[in-house]
Amino acid sequence: MPKRYPPEFRRKVLDLVASGRRVAQVAADLDISEQVIYTWRRQELVDTGQLPGTTSVDNAELVAARRRIAELEAEVAVHRRAAELLKEGSTPQDGTRRSR
């Protein structure tokens, strides 16, 4: 799992690069990967509409939606299994009806 950095840290890193500092130098000074900085910079360009792609807000909504879908699918599976068990329990096995 990639290391997560706070948004404030990302913003400061991107500000340093935007001010003219080289990505390699910023990465070395802060002990982070150059690729991380390039990824953050690309995402910033997407978020500001300068590049096509999925914005951070849209991506967060997609992640939340996928998580909710997985929860609902698990819930449906439980309900289906419960219905199967109830159906099995209510079916007479000797051909006679149960009285209540």
Sequence and secondary structure as in RCSB ss.txt:
>XXXX:A:sequence
MPKRYPPEFRRKVLDLVASGRRVAQVAADLDISEQVIYTWRRQELVDTGQLPGTTSVDNAELVAARRRIAELEAE
VAVHRRAAELLKEGSTPQDGTRRSR
>XXXX:A:secstr
      HHHHHHHHHHHHTT  HHHHHHHHT  HHHHHHHHHHHHHHTTSS S  HHHHHHHHHHHHHHHHHHHH
HHHHHHHHHHHHHHHS SSS     
